């Protein structure tokens, strides 16, 4: 039976979380449901095609009062306030949400608004998709002030996550982490809904009728956001460990999400360039493949900023190997995209990739602390014949089509939504009054932390 389903996502840019939301929304829409996405930000020049070409009904609300950060700080506070502003805008100020009469809400990435949403719009059931607990994504926890500053946010995340009717995560690995970091939710066992890729337009593995992007050059590819936690530097160091002879007629292409509003994106890109200089690798940075196609043949590392889907697919089909560097990645959508394109994957032997990449069949899983093992895989791929790579690529494509299609994901998600109708709802009544108290504590902690700097 078709239902009206409303998604809430903080910033509908370009990234794994955003790709999942888009795929889930399109998948449910293809199954006959009416889908609307509310978000605090969606830049038409920096989002996935489906969010701007009319495929999905995307509505930007609550983007007028609170900036994404304050002086480059307090991003989590601003994200929470922006989400609350969005909910208040479409419930109290305009009644837009009431007019839609949704059956279900799907909230991902940020759980803070769940209690408020349930108070103002109590009838629809709420599913929270936990990509990974935010409290584990925060860096510099060793700083006592930072740790104390984060305490109210960590408590708020645990409480508000527990207010959802159903909690799902993106992998078995994330489910195991969830159980450890949220002891107060030990009675809640999240289900697993794997992210997906669109297999409907998959081409034959390494089709011979498609010319290479750089003729006569073997491509090693890294695709990730320009963030330190993604450890793209590992790909650069691994590539540099090859001899000059082995690197001849090869190129490491580092492509990924780059948001000019994000200070970390800019600083990490700069540090990667500095690393390439230190390792004596000749490098260049371009903002599109058209510019990149004209770079000199002796450029060893090409940094490509924010590529659209069509170019990313062309890169994946042209590459001999995807070098996927994040450690303890909670899932990782790019390895699926690579395998669908027939490209073997080299990834960490921990986290989500262990559930997608089959070592020795669709790629390799290696210890991130042993650069020489990663270099050895690169060396093996560069020396391998086309038949061997094609056979491995075919195994990868088959695995993705059978286990990680958009249709499979939408079907499982639909089942999780409809199952909520039968269960009792977690109570928020007794704890609802804590919400303004928590907000006051958070603001006080921020002021204290700022004055203590």
Secondary structure, 3 states (H helix, E strand, C coil): CCCEEEEEECCCCCCHHHHHHHHHHHHHHHCCCEEEEEECCCCCCCCCHHHCCCCCEEEECCCCCCCCCECCECHHHHHHHHHHHHHHHHHHHCCHHHHHCCCEEEEECCCCCHHHHHHHCCCCEEEEEECCCHHHCCCCCCCHHHHHHHHHHHHHHHHHHHCCCEEEECCHHHHHHHHHHCHHHCCCCCEECCCCECCCCCCCCCCCCCCCCCCCCEEEEEECCCCHHHCCHHHHHHHHCCCHHHHCCEEEEEEECCCCCCHHHHHHHHHHHHHHHHCCCCEEEECCHHHHCCCCCCCCEEEEECCCHHHHHHHHHHEEEEEECCCCCCCCCHHHHHHHCCCCEEEECCHHHHHCCCECCCEEEECCCCHHHHHHHHHHHHHCCHHHHHHHHHHHHHHHHHHCEHHHHHHHHHHHHHHHHHCCCCCCCCCCCHHHHHHHHHHHHHHHHHHCC
